[in-house]
Amino acid sequence: MDRIIKHHIGKIVELAAFLMLWSSNIYAQDRDESILLRANILRWANLTPDIGIEWQLNKEWSVLANATYTRWSWSDNNRRFAQKEFAGEIRHYMGYMSTQRPWYVGMMIHGGQYNFGLTERGRQGDYMGGGITAGYRLRLHNKKFFIDFGGGLGFTHATIEKYKTIDGVRYKTGDSNSNYIGINKLSVAIVWNFLNRTK
C-alpha cells in the first residue's frame, strides 16, 4: 500500500473518530430518538443491493451507516460486475417555522472495492474518500415513511488495476491511481422509521 493511500486512510480514521465523539456529545443532550432503515433505490435499479440504518439522535442530528454489495458474473468470457462499499455520514437537520426539519447538511466518508469486466478487458481496485452532503427528506402521509433525496460533493481516491481475460485466465495489463473531485454521492432512498423513543 503506497504512501498516498495510507495518508487517506489515516484522514478517514481521524474523521470517523471525530464524528463518533461529536455524536456521543450530542446524544447526551435532550433527545427524541429514532432508528430508521434505508434503501437507495438508485443503487437497486443499478442491480447493486444497498441497505442502511440511520440513528436519529434528536430532532437536529443523526448518524448513518450504509453498505452496498453486489457480485454478478457470467461464465462466457468471465464477465463480471462486482462492488462492495461501506459509507458513514453525520447529518444536521434544519427546520423552518415548524417542528419539521426536512433539509439537511452533513459530512460523509466512504470506501470499497470494485471489479468491472463486462468484456474481455476489465478494471478492479479499491477506493476511498469523503465530502459534504446535502438533501431533503420528504415525509409521506403515514409519517412512518420518507423519501430522502440527497447528494454529496467531495474527494475520492481509487487504485485501478487493468486486466484482460483470455481463455478464463486473467492477465494484468497495467495499474494506476486516480484522484477525483466532484459529485461522489447520489441517493433517492426509501426510509422507514421503525423505532421511535422519546426521553
Solvent accessible surface area in square Angstrom, and as a share of the most:
residue,aa,sasa,rsa
1,M,153,0.68
2,D,59,0.31
3,R,209,0.76
4,I,87,0.44
5,I,19,0.10
6,K,124,0.53
7,H,103,0.46
8,H,34,0.15
9,I,61,0.31
10,G,30,0.29
11,K,107,0.45
12,I,39,0.20
13,V,91,0.52
14,E,108,0.48
15,L,43,0.21
16,A,31,0.24
17,A,49,0.38
18,F,107,0.45
19,L,17,0.09
20,M,137,0.61
21,L,131,0.65
22,W,81,0.28
23,S,12,0.08
24,S,65,0.42
25,N,100,0.51
26,I,6,0.03
27,Y,61,0.23
28,A,83,0.65
29,Q,99,0.44
30,D,136,0.71
31,R,47,0.17
32,D,35,0.18
33,E,8,0.04
34,S,8,0.05
35,I,26,0.13
36,L,3,0.01
37,L,62,0.31
38,R,12,0.04
39,A,25,0.19
40,N,14,0.07
41,I,77,0.39
42,L,82,0.41
43,R,61,0.22
44,W,123,0.43
45,A,87,0.67
46,N,90,0.46
47,L,110,0.55
48,T,1,0.00
49,P,52,0.33
50,D,1,0.01
51,I,101,0.51
52,G,6,0.06
53,I,78,0.39
54,E,0,0.00
55,W,90,0.32
56,Q,13,0.06
57,L,0,0.00
58,N,14,0.07
59,K,105,0.44
60,E,63,0.28
61,W,45,0.16
62,S,0,0.00
63,V,47,0.27
64,L,12,0.06
65,A,37,0.28
66,N,34,0.17
67,A,48,0.37
68,T,3,0.02
69,Y,122,0.46
70,T,5,0.03
71,R,161,0.59
72,W,111,0.39
73,S,65,0.42
74,W,104,0.37
75,S,117,0.75
76,D,80,0.41
77,N,99,0.51
78,N,43,0.22
79,R,76,0.28
80,R,37,0.14
81,F,37,0.15
82,A,13,0.10
83,Q,30,0.13
84,K,98,0.41
85,E,21,0.09
86,F,119,0.50
87,A,16,0.13
88,G,13,0.12
89,E,8,0.04
90,I,3,0.02
91,R,1,0.00
92,H,49,0.22
93,Y,1,0.00
94,M,74,0.33
95,G,35,0.33
96,Y,123,0.47
97,M,205,0.91
98,S,66,0.43
99,T,112,0.65
100,Q,91,0.40
101,R,77,0.28
102,P,10,0.06
103,W,132,0.46
104,Y,3,0.01
105,V,67,0.38
106,G,12,0.12
107,M,66,0.30
108,M,5,0.02
109,I,22,0.11
110,H,18,0.08
111,G,23,0.22
112,G,17,0.16
113,Q,85,0.38
114,Y,32,0.12
115,N,19,0.10
116,F,75,0.31
117,G,2,0.02
118,L,97,0.48
119,T,83,0.48
120,E,76,0.34
121,R,136,0.50
122,G,8,0.08
123,R,117,0.43
124,Q,41,0.18
125,G,17,0.16
126,D,60,0.31
127,Y,24,0.09
128,M,29,0.13
129,G,6,0.06
130,G,15,0.15
131,G,21,0.21
132,I,110,0.56
133,T,7,0.04
134,A,53,0.41
135,G,13,0.13
136,Y,62,0.24
137,R,32,0.12
138,L,74,0.37
139,R,100,0.37
140,L,66,0.33
141,H,182,0.81
142,N,88,0.45
143,K,133,0.57
144,K,87,0.37
145,F,70,0.29
146,F,9,0.04
147,I,40,0.20
148,D,0,0.00
149,F,88,0.36
150,G,14,0.13
151,G,19,0.18
152,G,7,0.06
153,L,98,0.49
154,G,15,0.15
155,F,58,0.24
156,T,17,0.10
157,H,3,0.01
158,A,18,0.14
159,T,30,0.17
160,I,25,0.13
161,E,52,0.23
162,K,78,0.33
163,Y,8,0.03
164,K,58,0.25
165,T,12,0.07
166,I,84,0.43
167,D,143,0.74
168,G,57,0.54
169,V,76,0.44
170,R,87,0.32
171,Y,110,0.42
172,K,118,0.50
173,T,79,0.46
174,G,27,0.26
175,D,90,0.47
176,S,54,0.35
177,N,77,0.39
178,S,43,0.28
179,N,92,0.47
180,Y,102,0.39
181,I,139,0.71
182,G,13,0.13
183,I,106,0.54
184,N,25,0.13
185,K,46,0.20
186,L,118,0.59
187,S,8,0.05
188,V,36,0.20
189,A,1,0.01
190,I,67,0.34
191,V,0,0.00
192,W,104,0.37
193,N,19,0.10
194,F,80,0.33
195,L,72,0.36
196,N,76,0.39
197,R,126,0.46
198,T,105,0.61
199,K,171,0.73
